[in-house]
Amino acid sequence: MSACAGGSPIAQGQPKPDWGLADMPSQDGRIVLVTGGTSGIGYESAKALAAAGARVVIASHSSLERGEDVLASIRQDAPNAQVQYEKFDLADLASGRALAERLNATLPRLDVLINNAGIMEPPERGVSKDGLEMQFAVNYLGHFALTERLLPLLRKSDAPRVVTLSSIAARRGAAIHFEDLQFEQDYDPGDAYRQSKLACLMFAFELQRRSDASGWGLRSIASHPGVSRTNLQVNNGVVRRTLGRFILQPAARGALPTLYAATAPDARGGSYYGPTGVMEMRGPLGFARVPEAATDARTSTRLWRVSEQLSGTPYPSRAAD
Ligand SMILES: NC(=O)c1ccc[n+]([C@@H]2O[C@H](COP(=O)([O-])OP(=O)(O)OC[C@H]3O[C@@H](n4cnc5c(N)ncnc54)[C@H](OP(=O)(O)O)[C@@H]3O)[C@@H](O)[C@H]2O)c1
């Protein structure tokens, strides 16, 4: 059991267990990008950040019309919210590149990037525009590439953060299947989801290591929402719909670890936050348990190199490479 990227348990620096929106510092003047902010955890995160004064860009898959409805819904709760919608598709690397070009050209800087969007366990193996297994592409590689392309904008911030969403699924026997990374030989929806979420966690930790080594000045933090009532869970079969009545916590609660990671002055780079109750499905905020596999620096480096090749987005090289 461990609490942060280094693998050693940390007693100090625990977040306040009942940390909530009232504890969130003012976000006046901060610029935040939330992927997948049209529903679920991303929507709740975007809404809370906008209500606290941040300028929030929601980048998601929905139509421009639905995007406008989402902005209107946020403004209903927070009339002064500065929110904008950008349509893009994580399953299309060119679309992520175009989004980054638009933002690099129009934003003065980016203070927080929240890599939140995701899909879970499509029963049939789907492929992205770039020919990659869909969960790998959307949950992980699209964010890997987007973060690289937004690095110049993040580095214009005084205190940039990148928050990446993982899952307790990354603990349940998850592995990076280098021998069949795209599940071409034997597609298992659950294994592919677990791989993608483990990859997200490894990415968050490796990004912190690379930022430290190269002086990018980032705080890279991972979070997970326990099990929360969102489209991702509710649309995912009878079991989850049934369990949902009893287990799933409200999405607004599931967003708290992400909001802590994005805003709390004490949130640490290289850490992983989530609920700490039974099986980490809900409960007080704290350090999440890091699966052993996510602390393997050699596998992380290998995954990073493969990801640079697959996405065509080489990060600036660090002295140690
Ligand atoms: N809910 C949980 O219990 C749970 C547990 C563990 C981890 N998570 C993680 O939490 C994150 C948020 O999930 P959620 O539960 O809030 O699910 P959700 O309500 O289904 O939201 C997913 C969001 O991702 C966006 N999205 C999906 N495919 C996309 C694509 N190709 N390009 C761009 N955006 C895309 C969706 O956009 P549109 O609606 O605009 O299409 C939506 O806004 C995910 O990373 C998920 O793995 C959730």
The ligand as a MOL file (V3000), in Angstrom:
LIG
                    3D

  0  0  0     0  0            999 V3000
M  V30 BEGIN CTAB
M  V30 COUNTS 48 52 0 0 0
M  V30 BEGIN ATOM
M  V30 1 N -17.8760 7.4300 -12.7170 0
M  V30 2 C -17.0490 6.6310 -12.0740 0
M  V30 3 O -17.4380 5.9150 -11.1400 0
M  V30 4 C -15.6100 6.5730 -12.4540 0
M  V30 5 C -14.7760 5.6970 -11.7490 0
M  V30 6 C -13.4200 5.6800 -12.0300 0
M  V30 7 C -12.9050 6.5430 -12.9710 0
M  V30 8 N -13.7370 7.3770 -13.6540 0 CHG=1
M  V30 9 C -13.1280 8.2650 -14.6570 0
M  V30 10 O -13.6780 9.5620 -14.5520 0
M  V30 11 C -13.5920 10.2160 -15.8180 0
M  V30 12 C -14.9190 10.8710 -16.1430 0
M  V30 13 O -15.8890 9.8980 -16.3440 0
M  V30 14 P -17.4100 10.0720 -15.9140 0
M  V30 15 O -17.7020 8.9940 -14.9520 0
M  V30 16 O -17.6840 11.4710 -15.5570 0 CHG=-1
M  V30 17 O -18.1140 9.6690 -17.2830 0
M  V30 18 P -19.1540 10.4150 -18.2540 0
M  V30 19 O -20.2250 11.0910 -17.4820 0
M  V30 20 O -19.5320 9.3850 -19.2450 0
M  V30 21 O -18.2630 11.5330 -18.9240 0
M  V30 22 C -17.2890 11.2180 -19.8750 0
M  V30 23 C -16.9340 12.4640 -20.6410 0
M  V30 24 O -15.9150 12.0950 -21.5860 0
M  V30 25 C -16.2600 12.6580 -22.8280 0
M  V30 26 N -15.7530 11.8660 -23.9620 0
M  V30 27 C -16.0170 10.5660 -24.2460 0
M  V30 28 N -15.4200 10.2140 -25.3910 0
M  V30 29 C -14.7470 11.3020 -25.8310 0
M  V30 30 C -13.9520 11.5660 -26.9670 0
M  V30 31 N -13.7370 10.6320 -27.9060 0
M  V30 32 N -13.4140 12.8000 -27.1130 0
M  V30 33 C -13.6360 13.7670 -26.1960 0
M  V30 34 N -14.4010 13.5700 -25.0920 0
M  V30 35 C -14.9560 12.3570 -24.9170 0
M  V30 36 C -17.7720 12.6690 -22.8520 0
M  V30 37 O -18.1140 13.6260 -23.8190 0
M  V30 38 P -19.5200 13.8490 -24.5380 0
M  V30 39 O -20.5720 13.6060 -23.4920 0
M  V30 40 O -19.3730 15.2780 -24.9220 0
M  V30 41 O -19.5740 12.8900 -25.6590 0
M  V30 42 C -18.0880 13.0610 -21.4300 0
M  V30 43 O -18.0630 14.4530 -21.2710 0
M  V30 44 C -13.1700 9.1330 -16.8110 0
M  V30 45 O -11.7830 9.2940 -17.0790 0
M  V30 46 C -13.3950 7.8370 -16.0760 0
M  V30 47 O -12.5210 6.8080 -16.4870 0
M  V30 48 C -15.0640 7.4120 -13.4160 0
M  V30 END ATOM
M  V30 BEGIN BOND
M  V30 1 1 1 2
M  V30 2 2 2 3
M  V30 3 1 2 4
M  V30 4 1 4 5
M  V30 5 2 4 48
M  V30 6 2 5 6
M  V30 7 1 6 7
M  V30 8 2 7 8
M  V30 9 1 8 9
M  V30 10 1 8 48
M  V30 11 1 9 10
M  V30 12 1 9 46
M  V30 13 1 10 11
M  V30 14 1 11 12
M  V30 15 1 11 44
M  V30 16 1 12 13
M  V30 17 1 13 14
M  V30 18 2 14 15
M  V30 19 1 14 16
M  V30 20 1 14 17
M  V30 21 1 17 18
M  V30 22 2 18 19
M  V30 23 1 18 20
M  V30 24 1 18 21
M  V30 25 1 21 22
M  V30 26 1 22 23
M  V30 27 1 23 24
M  V30 28 1 23 42
M  V30 29 1 24 25
M  V30 30 1 25 26
M  V30 31 1 25 36
M  V30 32 1 26 27
M  V30 33 1 26 35
M  V30 34 2 27 28
M  V30 35 1 28 29
M  V30 36 1 29 30
M  V30 37 2 29 35
M  V30 38 1 30 31
M  V30 39 2 30 32
M  V30 40 1 32 33
M  V30 41 2 33 34
M  V30 42 1 34 35
M  V30 43 1 36 37
M  V30 44 1 36 42
M  V30 45 1 37 38
M  V30 46 2 38 39
M  V30 47 1 38 40
M  V30 48 1 38 41
M  V30 49 1 42 43
M  V30 50 1 44 45
M  V30 51 1 44 46
M  V30 52 1 46 47
M  V30 END BOND
M  V30 END CTAB
M  END
